[in-house]
Structures are given as C-alpha cells and as structure tokens.
Amino acid sequence: MSCGDGTTGPLEPPGSTSVLEADFNRQNHALASELERRGAEARDHQLPRTGGTHGWPYWQRELHSSLPMLLQAVGADGWTAAIVLYDHAEEW
C-alpha cells in the first residue's frame, strides 16, 4: 500500500495539496492496522515522510517500486517484467 499525505511533496509544484489523498492516507493507515491486527502480511509504504498528492508522478514512482513484488505474486518471471517495463517505458 502506498499513499501520500495530501501535502506538497517533491514531485509537484509548490503549494499543491489534495484533500482526496489525505483521506486515502487515513484509510490506508486504518487498513494497514487492521491487516496487522489480523496477522495478514501487508507492505505498508506510506509517504507522509515526503508528502505527496494523488498525482501521476507518485503513481509512476510507486509502480516502479512495487512492480517486482506484484509480478512475483502472480508468478511472472524476470523476462515478463522486462517486457512489461519495455513495452510501457514511454508511458511511465
């Protein structure tokens, strides 16, 4: 799980804020707490340490960060990851 805190982060213009992302942040923390309480494994990578809104630069950064774990979870190998990254490199 990844989420900003709705305040201006390093990947957007100064003064950018997002009430939507602040609410997502609250919900992500609640979900992470509940999953932990139930003993479920969750990778909680919240972003309040750097701020951040609900924008494409953050999605892009977090997708690159989480893609190997996601591909492993569905049984895809390294070649599949390389093909996915190559095919969509210009979009990211």
C-alpha positions as CSV (number, residue, x, y, z in Angstrom):
1,M,0.0,0.0,0.0
2,S,1.3,3.4,-0.9
3,C,-0.2,6.8,-0.2
4,G,0.9,10.4,0.3
5,D,-0.5,12.6,2.9
6,G,-2.1,15.3,0.7
7,T,0.6,17.9,1.4
8,T,3.0,19.3,-1.2
9,G,5.7,16.7,-2.0
10,P,8.9,16.6,-4.0
11,L,7.2,15.7,-7.3
12,E,4.7,18.5,-7.8
13,P,4.6,22.3,-7.9
14,P,4.9,24.2,-4.6
15,G,1.6,24.7,-2.8
16,S,-0.1,21.6,-4.3
17,T,-2.4,19.8,-1.8
18,S,-5.0,17.1,-2.1
19,V,-7.9,16.5,0.4
20,L,-8.6,13.3,-1.5
21,E,-5.1,12.0,-0.9
22,A,-5.2,13.0,2.8
23,D,-8.4,10.9,3.1
24,F,-6.8,8.0,1.3
25,N,-3.9,8.3,3.7
26,R,-6.2,7.9,6.7
27,Q,-7.9,4.9,5.1
28,N,-4.6,3.2,4.2
29,H,-3.4,3.6,7.8
30,A,-6.6,2.1,9.1
31,L,-6.4,-0.8,6.6
32,A,-2.8,-1.5,7.5
33,S,-3.6,-1.5,11.2
34,E,-6.5,-3.9,10.7
35,L,-4.4,-6.2,8.5
36,E,-1.6,-6.3,11.1
37,R,-4.2,-7.0,13.8
38,R,-5.4,-10.0,11.9
39,G,-1.9,-11.2,11.2
40,A,-2.0,-10.6,7.4
41,E,1.2,-9.6,5.7
42,A,0.9,-6.2,4.1
43,R,3.6,-4.0,2.7
44,D,2.8,-0.6,4.0
45,H,4.8,2.1,2.3
46,Q,3.1,5.3,3.3
47,L,4.6,8.5,2.0
48,P,3.9,11.2,4.7
49,R,7.6,11.5,5.3
50,T,7.9,13.2,2.0
51,G,4.3,14.5,1.5
52,G,2.6,13.9,-1.8
53,T,-0.7,14.2,-3.6
54,H,-2.8,12.0,-5.8
55,G,-0.8,12.6,-9.0
56,W,0.8,10.6,-11.7
57,P,4.5,11.2,-10.7
58,Y,3.8,9.3,-7.4
59,W,1.9,6.5,-9.1
60,Q,4.8,6.1,-11.5
61,R,7.4,6.0,-8.7
62,E,5.4,3.5,-6.6
63,L,4.6,1.3,-9.6
64,H,8.3,1.0,-10.4
65,S,9.0,0.3,-6.7
66,S,6.2,-2.4,-6.4
67,L,6.2,-4.0,-9.8
68,P,8.8,-6.7,-8.9
69,M,6.7,-7.7,-5.9
70,L,3.5,-7.7,-7.9
71,L,5.0,-9.8,-10.7
72,Q,6.4,-12.3,-8.2
73,A,3.0,-12.6,-6.5
74,V,1.4,-13.6,-9.8
75,G,4.2,-15.9,-10.8
76,A,5.7,-13.8,-13.5
77,D,9.4,-14.2,-14.2
78,G,12.1,-11.6,-14.8
79,W,11.6,-11.7,-18.6
80,T,7.9,-10.8,-18.1
81,A,8.9,-7.9,-16.0
82,A,11.4,-6.7,-18.6
83,I,8.9,-7.0,-21.4
84,V,6.2,-5.1,-19.4
85,L,8.7,-2.3,-18.5
86,Y,10.0,-2.1,-22.1
87,D,6.5,-2.0,-23.7
88,H,5.3,0.8,-21.4
89,A,8.6,2.7,-20.8
90,E,7.4,5.8,-22.7
91,E,4.1,5.9,-20.8
92,W,6.0,5.8,-17.4
